[in-house]
């Protein structure tokens, strides 16, 4: 995602800017990647967040996902949902 305007969405106002910056970094790295290419990026993001003792509350995650899906085609929104499903599965393994 080269467009960073989603970070200024009012529904994200209560989220720590450091969390949003980490998410921005992830989205930039994930740009144009297929599901198989996303796994190493997701693992690195999860490792970095653990290293920084950073975690997201369910309400923060829901707000972020909703903002990321705004204005996207059904296919793009589905891709975001698939990425989230992978992240949830990875979280259960960790």
Secondary structure, DSSP 8 states (H G I E B T S, - for coil): ----GGGG-GGGTTS-HHHHHHHHHHHHHHTT--HHHHHHHHHHHHHHHHHTT----HHHHHHHHHHHHTT--HHHHHHHHHHHHHHHHHHHH-
